[in-house]
Structure formats: C-alpha cells, structure tokens
Amino acid sequence: MKKLLPLIISIGGTLAVGGLAAWLTRDSYGIYSMLEKPALSPPAVLFPIVWGILYVLMGISVYLIYRSDCKNKDSLIELYIIQLAVNFVWPLIFFNWQMFFASFIWLVLLWFLIILMTVLFFRCSRTAAYLLIPYLLWVTFAGYLNYSVYLLN
C-alpha cells in the first residue's frame, strides 16, 4: 500500500482539482446548451467522461515523474501543478464569467504549458510524456471549440 499511495495521491489529487472545477461550474450544461456552437461540437455529456479519463492519465504521468530518477523531477512536478492550476481556471473564465475571448487566450497559455510539460517529461520518462498526448489533443480541440464559440456568440 505504501508504494501505491503516491499513485493514489497523483490520480486522486488531479481528479479532485477537476472535480472542484466541475462543481464550481455546475451550471455549465445549461450555459453550453444555450450557446451557438460550431460544427463538430460534441454533446455536453461527453465532456466529463473525456476529462475524467484525461485527469487519470495526467495523474499517472506525474506519478511516473515522481517515481523517476530525474534530477529535475521537483521542477517538473511544479510545472505540472502550474499547468493544473491554469487548467482549473479555464472553465471559470469560460462558463462562470462567459468571457469567451479571454478564456481562449487562457487556453492558449494552457496549450503551451502542456507542450512544454510534454517535452520536459519526455526527457525524464517517455511513457509519462506519451500519456499527455491525449490531453494535448483534447485541449487543441477545445481551443477550436472555444474560439468558435467566441466568434459565434
């Protein structure tokens, strides 16, 4: 159990951040349904499923960095926490404040942080970096959706 505790904390902590963001934006389904959306917009029910999977992959990824022998793993974990904080704020800007252009700019910041994190994780653990690729792809897609919502609304 002692060896599993860091994995549980990594995944559980990441899911908790996502869960708190979801709770703080609990009216997001109603807001999302009222927006003009672009082509390829998925149904609202898909978002928590995808994010749940991504948060688990992210948690495993940072766990692999934690368990690695990298000399700079502390700074990599700090970068992870920073990008997770940026991730946490995005739905507040988008849903609660409905500042669609500002949320797009914030999402671009998140996108760059994910790229940086993926590159730096790759130097430490290729598996940890590969686990972040679905996250990067989803945030790229979210950027398309966010910018389109900005233009349409």
Sequence and secondary structure as in RCSB ss.txt:
>XXXX:A:sequence
MKKLLPLIISIGGTLAVGGLAAWLTRDSYGIYSMLEKPALSPPAVLFPIVWGILYVLMGISVYLIYRSDCKNKDS
LIELYIIQLAVNFVWPLIFFNWQMFFASFIWLVLLWFLIILMTVLFFRCSRTAAYLLIPYLLWVTFAGYLNYSVY
LLN
>XXXX:A:secstr
 TTTHHHHHHHHHHHHHHHHHHHHTTTHHHHHHHS   TT   TTHHHHHHHHHHHHHHHHHHHHHHS  TTHHH
HHHHHHHHHHHHHHHHIIIIIS  HHHHHHHHHHHHHHHHHHHHHHHHH HHHHHTTHHHHHHHHHHHHHHHHHH
HH 
